Amino acid sequence: MSTSADLFARALELIPGGVNSPVRAFRSVGGAPFFTRSAHGATLVTVEGRELIDFVGTWGPAIHGHNHPRIKAAIATALENGTSFGTPNPYEVEMAALITKFFPSIQKVRMCNSGTEATMSAIRLARGFTKRDKLIKFSGCYHGHSDSLLIKAGSGALTHGNPDSAGVPAAFAQETVVLPFNDPAALDAAFAANPGQVACVILEPYIGNVGFIQAKPGYLAHIRQACTKNGALLVFDEVMTGFRLARGGVQELEKITPDLTCLGKIIGGGLPVGAFGGRKDIMDLLAPLGPVYQAGTLSGNPLAMAAGIAALKLLDETNPYARLDTLARQLHSAVLSAASAKGLPVQVPQCGSMLSIFFTASAVTDYATAVQTDAKIFGRFFQTCLRNDVFLPPSAWETLFVSTAHEGAAISRACEVMTQAIREL
């Protein structure tokens, strides 16, 4: 059997950087990536047979743990009837009904194949609806890799020291206004400087792609009011937070109603998926009803829909959010306690099943404060955890995800490992 080292050496010959998504390359934490053979519950199994407690969770979808039997059975049932049809299928309608049930701001929804497709399409729709070109986004918010949005992005772009991307035309970048997060005055100034030109404001209402950062109290309400006042649409990118922090996402927690919402991750149950939805009058501008074109051969794929429906129904039945918050708080407390005993400055922002570990003395409230974290210390912390079979996101600027499968021995062991890793720094 090939080892991870063998596979990575071969991958480097065939795939740019040896990976199909940059953060997987381990560039910011050192070493080479391992290759996964299988996953179950809270555990990844490498090709060498090592079992790792996983806090990446496929970068968010695995809220019920990996390979959940209900989701697995749903995929198997759908597979009996085929993999793709090129026509509407019943699962699409059921998924749309579930999404609109849990997100009152979404009156109509369209499925697509990734979070990038969802945000790209929402921006096009917002521009078509308002007949304006400019958009406002925030430093550190990552909305996928479409040209208009890959400006001062977080996620892998930040990890590799290149917050922007080559290949994005300057003319595209000029239509994107980038602001600091959690700064109401900056938003007001941007609207004042671009009167009648801003089509929409798009943001992760709680950031997950420059590490985890919550909005300050009242900040999202201020953005809502500013958009309404200036005739711009408010677009929430809840690809990460939707169904993870609450069944209705951050907008449920904060009681904010965006005009459009982008979703992904959990609604695919581990398979590729995206969705965007919102007010009927906006959504009805999409083809075939209106002039804004958006399409996808595999959108609403029956396997992805079946998996996502099973995942959402499990959330509805079990309502695991208090349990998830308790588990994440255990990690939060373990890291803070160990760091305090060592005199090591650390910030551990956490809400529900999402948290981050920043090695910095300053509170992390935006991109500028997030990049002050000591990435070298994080790399050492990461490697110590990995040697002891706990897998964290391989970047100082990513979010940890907790699942219901971490309950019991997994969370206890992870707390022990993280505590010891802090002590060894």
KAMOWO-V215447 format. One record per backbone hydrogen bond with DSSP energy under -1.0 kcal/mol. CO is the residue of the C=O (numbers start at 1). NH is the residue of the N-H. E is the energy in kcal/mol with one decimal. If there is no record, write none. Layout:
# KAMOWO-V215447
<<CO & NH & E> <CO & NH & E>>
This chain:
# KAMOWO-V215447
<<3 & 7 & -2.5> <4 & 8 & -2.7> <5 & 9 & -2.2> <6 & 10 & -2.0> <7 & 11 & -2.7> <8 & 12 & -2.4> <11 & 15 & -3.5> <15 & 18 & -2.7> <16 & 19 & -1.2> <21 & 24 & -1.8> <22 & 25 & -2.1> <23 & 26 & -1.3> <26 & 30 & -1.6> <35 & 47 & -2.2> <38 & 45 & -3.1> <40 & 43 & -2.6> <41 & 66 & -3.3> <42 & 54 & -3.0> <43 & 40 & -2.4> <44 & 52 & -3.0> <45 & 37 & -3.3> <45 & 38 & -1.7> <46 & 49 & -1.8> <50 & 46 & -2.5> <52 & 44 & -2.5> <53 & 391 & -3.2> <55 & 401 & -2.5> <56 & 59 & -1.1> <57 & 62 & -1.9> <61 & 63 & -2.4> <62 & 65 & -1.3> <63 & 404 & -2.1> <66 & 41 & -2.3> <68 & 72 & -3.0> <69 & 73 & -2.4> <70 & 74 & -1.9> <71 & 75 & -2.2> <72 & 76 & -2.2> <73 & 77 & -2.4> <74 & 78 & -2.2> <75 & 79 & -2.7> <76 & 80 & -1.2> <78 & 81 & -1.5> <79 & 82 & -1.3> <89 & 92 & -1.1> <90 & 94 & -1.8> <91 & 95 & -2.7> <92 & 96 & -2.3> <93 & 97 & -2.1> <94 & 98 & -2.1> <95 & 99 & -2.6> <96 & 100 & -2.3> <97 & 101 & -1.4> <98 & 102 & -2.1> <99 & 103 & -2.3> <103 & 106 & -2.1> <108 & 278 & -2.0> <110 & 276 & -2.1> <112 & 274 & -1.7> <114 & 118 & -1.9> <115 & 119 & -2.5> <116 & 120 & -2.5> <117 & 121 & -2.4> <118 & 122 & -2.2> <119 & 123 & -2.3> <120 & 124 & -1.9> <121 & 125 & -2.5> <122 & 126 & -2.6> <123 & 127 & -2.4> <124 & 128 & -2.4> <125 & 129 & -2.5> <126 & 130 & -2.4> <127 & 131 & -1.9> <134 & 199 & -3.5> <135 & 177 & -3.2> <136 & 202 & -2.7> <137 & 179 & -2.2> <138 & 141 & -2.2> <146 & 149 & -1.2> <146 & 150 & -1.3> <149 & 151 & -1.2> <152 & 140 & -2.2> <154 & 157 & -1.0> <155 & 159 & -2.0> <156 & 160 & -2.0> <157 & 162 & -2.5> <158 & 161 & -2.3> <163 & 153 & -2.0> <165 & 168 & -1.0> <169 & 173 & -1.9> <170 & 174 & -1.9> <172 & 175 & -1.4> <173 & 176 & -1.6> <175 & 135 & -2.4> <177 & 137 & -2.6> <179 & 139 & -2.6> <183 & 187 & -1.4> <184 & 188 & -2.2> <185 & 189 & -2.3> <186 & 190 & -1.9> <187 & 191 & -2.2> <188 & 192 & -2.1> <189 & 193 & -1.9> <194 & 197 & -1.9> <197 & 134 & -1.7> <199 & 233 & -2.6> <200 & 136 & -2.4> <201 & 235 & -3.2> <203 & 237 & -3.0> <207 & 213 & -2.1> <209 & 155 & -6.0> <211 & 210 & -1.5> <213 & 207 & -2.1> <216 & 219 & -2.2> <218 & 222 & -1.9> <219 & 223 & -2.1> <220 & 224 & -2.4> <221 & 225 & -2.3> <222 & 226 & -2.5> <223 & 227 & -2.5> <224 & 228 & -2.2> <225 & 229 & -2.5> <226 & 230 & -1.9> <227 & 232 & -2.0> <233 & 201 & -2.5> <234 & 259 & -2.0> <234 & 260 & -2.0> <235 & 203 & -1.8> <236 & 238 & -1.1> <236 & 262 & -2.7> <238 & 242 & -2.3> <241 & 244 & -1.1> <241 & 245 & -2.0> <246 & 243 & -1.0> <246 & 249 & -1.8> <249 & 253 & -1.5> <250 & 254 & -3.2> <251 & 256 & -1.3> <259 & 279 & -1.5> <260 & 236 & -2.5> <261 & 277 & -2.2> <262 & 238 & -2.0> <263 & 275 & -2.0> <264 & 267 & -1.8> <265 & 268 & -1.9> <266 & 269 & -1.7> <268 & 271 & -2.0> <274 & 112 & -3.1> <275 & 263 & -3.3> <276 & 110 & -2.7> <277 & 261 & -2.9> <278 & 107 & -2.0> <278 & 108 & -1.7> <279 & 283 & -2.7> <280 & 284 & -2.5> <282 & 285 & -1.9> <283 & 286 & -1.9> <285 & 292 & -2.6> <286 & 289 & -1.5> <286 & 290 & -1.8> <292 & 287 & -2.7> <296 & 299 & -1.2> <298 & 301 & -1.5> <301 & 305 & -2.7> <302 & 306 & -2.3> <303 & 307 & -2.2> <304 & 308 & -2.6> <305 & 309 & -2.8> <306 & 310 & -1.9> <307 & 311 & -2.1> <308 & 312 & -2.7> <309 & 313 & -2.5> <310 & 314 & -2.0> <311 & 315 & -1.7> <312 & 316 & -2.2> <313 & 317 & -2.4> <314 & 318 & -2.6> <315 & 319 & -2.3> <320 & 324 & -2.6> <321 & 325 & -2.1> <322 & 326 & -1.9> <323 & 327 & -2.1> <324 & 328 & -2.5> <325 & 329 & -2.2> <326 & 330 & -1.3> <327 & 331 & -1.3> <328 & 332 & -2.5> <329 & 333 & -2.8> <330 & 334 & -2.2> <331 & 335 & -2.5> <332 & 336 & -2.2> <333 & 337 & -2.6> <334 & 338 & -2.2> <335 & 339 & -2.5> <336 & 340 & -2.5> <337 & 341 & -2.2> <338 & 342 & -1.4> <339 & 343 & -1.1> <339 & 344 & -2.8> <347 & 358 & -3.0> <349 & 356 & -1.8> <351 & 354 & -2.0> <353 & 402 & -2.2> <354 & 351 & -2.3> <355 & 400 & -3.3> <358 & 347 & -3.0> <358 & 360 & -1.5> <359 & 374 & -2.1> <366 & 370 & -2.0> <367 & 371 & -2.2> <370 & 373 & -1.8> <373 & 375 & -1.1> <374 & 378 & -2.0> <375 & 379 & -2.3> <376 & 380 & -1.8> <377 & 381 & -2.5> <378 & 382 & -3.4> <379 & 383 & -2.3> <380 & 384 & -2.1> <381 & 385 & -2.3> <382 & 386 & -2.6> <383 & 387 & -2.4> <384 & 388 & -1.1> <385 & 390 & -2.4> <386 & 389 & -2.1> <389 & 53 & -2.9> <391 & 55 & -2.4> <393 & 395 & -2.2> <400 & 355 & -1.5> <403 & 406 & -1.7> <404 & 407 & -1.4> <406 & 411 & -1.8> <408 & 412 & -1.7> <409 & 413 & -2.7> <410 & 414 & -2.3> <411 & 415 & -2.1> <412 & 416 & -1.8> <413 & 417 & -2.6> <414 & 418 & -2.7> <415 & 419 & -2.2> <416 & 420 & -2.3> <417 & 421 & -2.6> <418 & 422 & -2.2> <419 & 423 & -2.0> <420 & 424 & -1.6> <422 & 425 & -1.3>>
